[in-house]
Amino acid sequence: MKISFNPIGVIHTQFKEKTGVPIQPRFSSSGGTVEIAPEYAEGLRDLEDFSYIILIFCFHESKGYSLTVKPFLDEKERGVFATRAPNRPNMIGVSVVKLEKVEKNILHVSGVDMLDNTPILDIKPYVRDFDSFGDAKQGWLEGRIRGGHKSDNRFG
Amino acid sequence: MKISFNPIGVIHTQFKEKTGVPIQPRFSSSGGTVEIAPEYAEGLRDLEDFSYIILIFCFHESKGYSLTVKPFLDEKERGVFATRAPNRPNMIGVSVVKLEKVEKNILHVSGVDMLDNTPILDIKPYVRDFDSFGDAKQGWLEGRIRGGHKSDNRFG
């Protein structure tokens, strides 16, 4: 069964190539703009009242995948579904970014970790009551995360 | 531009029809099993050390969309991207669920809010340091969320 999607927009960022992309939004101070196709602009109503949004996107420069991957933050091979690596069976990315401002069909965001021109598939409001689990155990990533990591495209 | 995915598995839940599905995992005590295609099982290695996982799935029973929607939790029309409603331009769902146990290609999870046989597109570890924002403002949903809500398929 194939499931097909048309991107609803793209994100513009300063990251023109894979090297140097921050490994996760929380460690990025970079701003970006999400440009939604004008015909969807009405769907953005009320979004500005949320601090964060969830961007669902396509790792469009990802080629192929393997089931284990040595993440940037680790020395051991890990199962790909236990990582956020881009080379996965379905090259879908999920990032929580800070929403700074909405202007018609343009979202100004910060904490961006995507390549320039990454296709955006969906946007959802980040809802503290659904999405925030401050007590979550985080497996092999425990203790490995510090600010300022840069990706070599094998990120955790 | 069309982007196509093949599901990596399905989730089995007790919810055979749209009515009665909990509106979000956090308010569900229901268990479920995610059955990943055996050829991907190796990719699940190391996942069990995470408390929560992010399931990316297809709202397979969703038909069409509108750009504004009156969510179950509200009386006003909201922009669809400011809701978690299933009827969206790309019918992608994102839910954080608790991971109870991994047995080969089967994940036992709890806090499930999906219909039985929902196709799973991707699984990611929930990483507290990337995904938890306990101070996030949550717009129109502020103060509207209490446990025990059931969906009529127009959920927030």
Interface residues (C-beta under 8 A of the other chain):
Chain A: M1 K2 I3 S4 F5 N6 P7 I8 Q24 P25 R26 Y40 E42 G43 L44 R45 D46 L47 E48 D49 F50 S51 Y52 I54 I56 C58 L67 T68 R78 G79 V80 F81 A82 T83 R84 R88 P89 N90 I92 V94 V96 P119 L121 D122 I123 K124 P125 Y126 V127 R128 D129 F130 D131 S132 F133 G134 D135 A136 K137 Q138 G139 W140 L141 I145 G156
Chain B: M1 K2 I3 S4 F5 N6 P7 I8 Q24 P25 R26 Y40 E42 G43 L44 R45 D46 L47 E48 D49 F50 S51 Y52 I54 I56 C58 L67 T68 R78 G79 V80 F81 A82 T83 R84 R88 P89 N90 I92 V94 V96 P119 L121 D122 I123 K124 P125 Y126 V127 R128 D129 F130 D131 S132 F133 G134 D135 A136 K137 Q138 G139 W140 L141 I145 G156
